[in-house]
Amino acid sequence: MKIGKYIPLGDHKDVKVGYGTVDFKNLKTVYVKMNAWVEPDNENEDFDKTISRTRKKIKDFIREYNLGENFKKESIVDLDIRTKGIKLNKRSFMNLEITLFVDKFFDVKGNSIKNLLKKFIHESIDTCLADKTLFNFNKTKIWFKYPCIYMVY
């Protein structure tokens, strides 16, 4: 029997967002998921340091953000970007998962939690990820610099 739930929340600034839980009947954690294809602006930067700084920025943001009485201040931030193959004009997949620990039981699918987490996700993207000096975000891996028409015979 499947007891986990995932609620997609659409896109925000080319980042696919959503939240869920592993066990909605015995609620202990809620995870927030953000996915995008990222492309660097320059190759000179040390991407390991950039990712580490971004992870710390997100942790600090969560500590300061008011998630209400339902969540504890502790969290786990897992920002996953493969740094070995990052190059200009090449997109790499970014997966950001934030685990929030629950203080009180609540309905995961409820509108109040959905709106709270949607606002939290949008503000975290705007505050911690939308800095264009980090990366440019894209919905897909494929891009065309010069659009053209392909014909199939």
N, C-alpha and C positions, 0 to 999 in steps of 0.2 A: 504494500500500500504506500502510495506516494504522500508524504506529509510535508514536503517543502513547497514553498510558494515563491514565484518570481513575478514582479509587477513591472512591466516596461513603462517608462515615462516619456518615450520619444527621444528627440534630439535637442541639444542646446549648444549653439556655436559649433556645429559639426561634430559634437561628441554624443554618442549614443548612451543614454542613461536609464537606470532602473534600480530597483531594490528588491530584496527578498529575504527569506529565512530558510534555514535547513529544516526546522521543525516548528510549525506554527502552533501546534498544540502545547508543546513544552517550550515556550519562547524564552531563549537565553540571549540570542544575538540576532541582529539584523545586519545584512550586508548591503552596501551601496556599491553599484557597479557602473563604471564609466569606461567606454571603449572608443578608440579613434585611431586613424592612421595619422602618424606625425611625420613631419618633414622639417629638417633643421634649416635655419637661415644661414649658418656658416659652419665650416668644418673645423675651425680653429679651436673651438671650445672643448673642454674636457666634459664629455657627456655623463660620465659617472658622477662627477661633482654636481653637475646640473640636476641630475635625477635625485641625488641625495639631498640637495638644498630644497628641491620641490617637495619631496617626501616630508622633510622637517617643517616646511611652510604649511603643508596640509595638516600635520599633527597639531601645530600651534593654532591654526584656524579652528580646528575641532574643539580644542581646549577652551577657546574664547567664545565660541558660538553657543547660543542658548538653545539647546535641543529640548528644553522643557524637563518635566519631572519623569518622563518615561525612560530616559537614557542616562547612563553613567558618563563621567567625563573621560574614562579610559577608552582607548580605541586601538585598532591595529590597522596600519596603512600599508598596503602592498601595491607599490607602483612598479609595474613590469614593462620595461622597454629594453630590447636587445641592443646593447651599445656597440657591439663588435662591427656590425654592418652599416652603421649610420653614416650616410654620405649626402652631399647636396643632390637634389633632384631625385632622391630615392626615399620612398615612404617606408616607415617601420611601424609595426603594430604596438599600440599602447593599451595596456589593461590596468586600470586602477580599481582596486577593491578596498573599501573601507569597512571594517567590522566594528559595529557599535554594540556595546553591551547594554542589555535591557535591565532597567531598575524595577519596573512594574509591568505586569502583563497588560497587553492591549490588543485590539484587533488590527492585524497587519494590513488588512485590506480596507480599513476605515478611511473615510475622506480626510479626517483631521490629520492622521499620520501621513497619508499620501501627500497632502498639501505641505506639511511641515518638511518632509524629506525632499520634496520637489524644490522647495525654496532653498533648503540647505545645499542641495546639489548645484543649483544654478549659482548661488553665491560662492560656493567653493570653486567652481569653474571660473567665474568672473574674477575672484580674488587670487587664486593660486595657480591657475593654468592658462588664463587668457593672455598672459604676457607674451607678446609676439617675439621677444628676444629668446624665448625657450624653443618653441616649435610652432609650426603652422599646423592646424588640425584639419583633417579631411575625412569625409564619410567613407570614401573608398580608396583602395590601393591604386587603382588605375587612373591615370589622368592623361589628357591630351593637350600638349602645348599648342599645336596647330590642328584644330578640328578638321577632319576630312570625311569624305563619304566613301564607304567601301561598297563595291558592287559585287554581287555573287552571280555567276552565270551558271 
